[in-house]
Amino acid sequence: MKKVVKMGFRLFGTFLGVLLANTAAYAHGGVSIEQDTCVMAVGPYRTHLTGYQPQVAAGEEFCEDIPATGNAIIVLDYVDEPLRDMVAGVHVIEKDSWTAAQSTAGDNEAKAILEIPPKLYKTGSLKIEHRFDKPGYFVGFLTAEKEGQEKLVSRFPFSVGYGVGSMEKVGGGYAIYGIVALAVLVAGGAFYYLKGRQKGTQVAM
């Protein structure tokens, strides 16, 4: 029984580690976390992405998950100076699911819900403002180009209205039930093991 309990704890630890790793991977899609900063690549250059919802969570910043519907602001701040000399534009499309948002399939056919025409941003800051009337999954595209050079495109999926780090992205929330079930199993095994050991001690006495 002792071996069963130990094995249960090991399985629980392994399962939890895998779940957390997968959650982190799903939660950030094309945006990477570097020292608590949301940074996305635009070709060889980098842009810092920050989301705000002043009317819902004043003062809070979001990397990729916009927690509630309503007005939202996404600010793209250039990390690398060469981007300031490039014409940049943004458009956003809607996807059916988080899995679909992670895939480029259907991107070209999807209708844009927001478009910002290309222009120079000498200040190094590009602000996107939009009202999201319903929860959903979206993909934003930042394009940057300079005359005589290849156009650079950055693709960043994000969700709206599912909270920050929504469990919907990790199998519709079923993963949490797996943790609870496994925890109960391990706790039950430990209880019966200790109970049996206590009875054995009393008999010996």
ABEGO torsion letter per residue (X at the ends): XAAAAAAAAAAAAAAAAAAAAAAAAAAAEABBBBGGBBBBBBEABBBBBBBBBAAABBGBBBAABBABBEBBBBBBBBABAAAAABBBBBBBBBBABAAAAABABGAAABBBABBBBBBBBAAGBBBBBBBBABBEBBBBBBBBBBBGBBBBBBBBBBBBGAEBGBAAABGGGAAAAAAAAAAAAAAAAAAAAAAAAAAAAAAAX
